[in-house]
Amino acid sequence: MIPENEDDNQLFKGFLQTWASMSKTCSKSYQKGLSSIKSYKANLKGMVIKEDTVCKLVDGLITSVAVHPSETRILVAAGAKTGQIGLWDLTQQGEEGGMFRFYPHSRHVSCLYFSPANPAHILSLSYDGTLRCGDFSSAVFEEVYRNERSGLSSFDFLTDDASTLLVGHWNGHISLVDRRTPAMPDKKLNSSMEQIRTIHVHPVHRKYFITAGLRDIHIYDARCLNSRRSQALLSLTGHTKSITSAYFSPVTGNRVVTTGLDCKLRVFDSSCVSSQSPLLTTISHNTISGRWLARLQARWDPKQEDCFVIGSMAHPRQVNVFHETGKMVHSFLGESLASVCSINATHPTRYILAGGNSSGKIHVFMD
């Protein structure tokens, strides 16, 4: 880890100590009790954006955002089209040493997650064919997986301890990567899809996972994958144009939200993935972001099982929250939000939202 924007070695050492000593946070703590929709809506209204919660964190288009699950500090990470990863500690607003930029990749950082098992680890996947783990205790970006031939698009944790990963490839292949045996080659599996854009594991029944591709959305059983052609359990249909993403709801996995370039968001019932997954709701939403913006993705808020967040092309600039029934729950607005936040992430327990735009700026709404 060599910061691109800071020459002060002492500041960087202090930054590493802050992250490395982060107390272990249970990312599933929100399961203890979800708010009523009325209480949730009231809390969203209390979230505001200010001039000092907007920051130029990376160079160029932001392609991924993650919010650390810490209950005591506000830590945001962003991945960029340039291969940069920026880390921002908002707890140190106005102080030196609160923001650092690194270059662990050479192309788009399309997927970025803090490890559910170790809060001092951040995992990043890039179009350059590498998946890395930023370890703040040792100050290195360790290579977890590499495949430069087929190109990597997305990944998720197959196990709660983050030891096993499912990695999606642009050509429709899936790799099962076991981090406990780095000397062993990855297990290459063939899906029934031409392309994989996002891959997401079921939060409860972790043997199931969902993939979104060019025109297909499939749910698979990880135990039934093979190297020739794996058969999907279910296919979710309805989108008429290219699909951007598909994600299970965060607590039960009983819902799936999908985003397509047909300007539709769709919510499916996934409570019985072994037999059927009927369409529940179709929402009209402008998803045509053009070539200069990252594609919009609807992502569930882990604090509220039935609500999801998505950027908006509307004026004034805003970020929207929808209920699974299609009703608008809230719109985040503010004078300091003057651009489209295509990529958004929310804190699992606190009312914090971070959105990234096309020029490398992170916009944070918080209570």
N, C-alpha and C positions, 0 to 999 in steps of 0.2 A: 504494500500500500504506500504509494508515493503521491501525496496531494499535488494537484496541478496548480492550485490557487494560493498556496501558503508556503512561505519559506521559513517561518518561525517554528523550529523543531520543538520548542517547549509547548507551544499551543497545540501542535499535533499530538504530542505525548499526552497532554491533558485530555484531548478529545478521545484518544484510544482508551484511556483509563475510564472515562465516563461510560463508554459503550461496553467495554469488557467487564466492568463491574456491575452491569445492569442486573438487578435481582430477577430471578426466574419468574416469568409472568405466565399464568395459565391462560392461554388464548381461548379456552373453552368456558371461562368463568361466566360469560353472558348467558349460559344455559340455566343458570340458577333462577332466573326469572326475567321474562320479557315484559316490557311496558305495554300498557293498553295503547291503542292507536291514538286516543285523546291525549294521553300523557306524552307519548312519543312526538306528536305534532307540536305540542307546547314546547318541548325541549328543542325541537328543530328551529322554532321561531326565535329562541334565545341565542342561536349561533350567528355570529357576525364576522364580517371580514374587515380588517383595518389595513392601513398603509403599511404597518410593520409586520403584517402576516402575509405579505406578498414579497416574493424573493426570486431573483434570477439565479436559479440553482445550477443549471447546466447550459451548455451551448446547443442551440437548435431545438428541433422538435422533441417534445417529451413523448415517449412511447410506453412508459410503465411508471406506476406510482405505488408506493407501499407506506403504510403508517405503522410504526412500532407499537406493540400492545402494552407498553409500559403504562402503569397507572400514575407514575410520578413525574415523568418527563414527556415532552411532546417532540417526537423524533420522526422526521419524514425523509423518505428516500425517493429519488426519481432516476429513471433510466432514459437515455437519450438516443436519438437516431445516430449520433456520432460515435456511440460506444461508451460514452461517459456514464458514470453513476455519481449523483450528487447526494450528500447527506447533510441534513439541516436539523440542528437542535434549537427549536423555538423557545425552549426554556431559557436560553441565553440571549434573548432578544436584546439588541443594542450592545451586546458584548462581543469582543473579538473571539475567534475560535469556535463560532457556532455553526460554520458551514465549510464543508470540504468537498472537492471534486476529484474523482479518480478516473483513470482510463484502463479498466480491466478488459475491455472489448474493443473491437475495431469496427463493428457495425451495430445496427439497431439492437437495443436491449429491450426485447419484446415482453419479457416476463420477469417479475421481481417480487420475491417473497421473503419476509423474515422467517427464520426457522421456527416451527412450533415447539421444537425440543430445546433449542439453545438461543436465547434472546440476543447473544453476541454474534450471531451468524446471519448473514443476508445472502440469499442465493439468487443468481441472475443468469438468465439464458439470452443468448444473442444469435442474430442471423449469421455471425461469423463461425457458427458450428461448435461453440463451446458453452458449457454450463459451469459456472464458478461459484464457490462459496467464499464470501468475504468474512474472514475470521478476525475480529477486532482484538482478540486476546493475543494473537500471534502476528497481527498486522500483515496478513497476506491474503491474496485472492487465489485460493487453491482451485485447481482444475478438478472438477467432479466428473465431467464427461466431455468427450469430443467426438464429433462426426461432421467433417467438413464436406462430405460428398453429397448428402441428401438435404442438408440444411435443417436447422431446428426452428420450431415455431412457438412451442409452449411446453410447460411442464407443471406437474403437481405432485404433492406428497402422497404416496400410496399408503404409507404407515404414519401413525401419530408421532413416532420418534424420529421422523425425517430420514430414516436409514434407507428407504426404498423410494425411488422416484419413477413416475411415468413421464416419458419425454415424447412429445409429438413432433413428427417431421413433416415438412411441406409436401413430401411425396406420398403421404398417407401411411407411412410406417410408424410404429410405436416401439420405443426402446424401454425395457425394464432395467433400471440401473440400481444395483445394490451397492451402496457406499461402504458397506462393511467389508467387502471383498474387492478392493480397487484393482487388484491384479487380474481379476476375472473379466472376460469380455462381457459387454452388455448383451442381454437377451433381445434379439430383434424379432419383432412380431409384425405381421401384416394385417392391417385393418381392411375393411371393405370400402374404404373411402379413397377418392382420388387425391384429396388434400386434407390436412388438419391445420386449423387455425388456432383453436383453443382446445385444451383438455382439462377436465375438472373431475375430481374424485368425490363420490358421495360422502357426506359428512358423518353418516352413521354406518351404513353398510359399505365399507370401504372396498369391497370387491367389485362394486359397480363404478363406472366412470362414464362421462359424456364427452363426446367430441363434436366440434362444429367444423364444417369444411366448406367447400365451394358452394354446394347446393344441398348438402346433407347434414343432418344432426342425428347421431347414433348413440345409443346407450349400450355399453358392453359389460360383460362379466370378465374381470381380469383373469379368472381361473380357466376360462375357455379360449384364451387367445392362442394362436399358433403361428408358425413361421410362413405358412402358405397363404391362407385367406381366412381370417376370423369372421365368424358370423355375428352380427349385432343382435342383441336381445330385442331392441325396439328402434324404430326410426320415427323421428318427429318431423312431420311435414307441414306445409302451409306457406312457407316463404317462397316468393316467386323470383327473387334475385339472390345475389351472393350473400352468404351469412357471415356475420362478424364474430359472434360469440354465443355460447350457451353455458349457463351455470346453474347448479343445484342451489336451492335455498339453504341457508347456513346452519340451521339447527336440526331440522328433521330430514331435509332433502326431499320433502313431499311436493315441492314445486320446482319447475325449471323455467328460467326466463331466457329468451333468445332475442338476438338483435339481427336484423337483416337490412340490406340496402334497398329493400322494397318499401322503406319508410314505415316499417311495422315492428312493433315489439310484441312478442307472444309469450303467454304464460301457460304452461302445461301442468297437468296433475301427474306427478311422478311417484305417488304414494304406493303404486304397485308396478314397479319397473319390470317385473318378470312377465307381465302379460299385456298391459296397456298403459297409455299415457295420453289421455284425451286433452284436447285444446280447451282451455277455460276462458282465456281473454285475449283479444287482439287490440292493440293500442296504436293509433296513428301517431307517428313521431318522426320529424325530419331527421334522417340519418345520412343525408348526402353531404358529407364534409369536404369533398373535393380532394385534390391531390396534395394540397399543402398542409392539411390537418390530419392528425391520427383519426382512425375510424372510431366512431362512438361505440361504447359497450355498456349495456345495462348490467350492473352488478348489485347483488343483494347487500343490504346493510345488515351486518352480523348482529346488531342490537335489536333488529325487528324482523322476524321471520317472514313477514308478508309484505315487505316494502323494499324497493330497489332504487338505485341512484343512476342517473345517466346525464351526460352533458347535453347541451341544447344549442341549436343554430339560431334560436330566436333572439330578437332585440326587445328590451335591453338584455345584455348577456347574462346568462343564468345557468344554474345546475338544477335539474328537476328530481323530485322524489315521487314515485308512483306507488300506489297500493296494488296488490295483485289483481284487484277487480278492475283496474284501469283508471281509478280516480286519482287525480293529482293531490298529493298530500302536502307538498311544500315546494317552493321555488327559492333557491338561494340567490339573492341579488345584493348589489352593493356598488358604491362608487368606485371601489378599488378593483372590481371585476369588470374589465373592459374588453375581454377577449373570450374566445370559445375554449372551455376546459373539456377537451375530448376524453381525457383519461382521468378517472377519479377513484379515490380509495377512502375508506372510512375506518375509524378506530373501532375495535371490537367491543369496547365497553364505554368509552367516553364519547361525548358529542363533539367530534372533531372530523372534519372533511377536508381532504387535500385534493386539489385539482390541478392538472398540468396543461399548459397550452403549447402552441407551435413555436414559441420563441424561447423556451426553456424556463419559463416562470412558473412557480408553484404558488397557488392561491389557497389559503387556509381559512376555513370558517370554523369558529370555535365558540363555546359558551364562556 
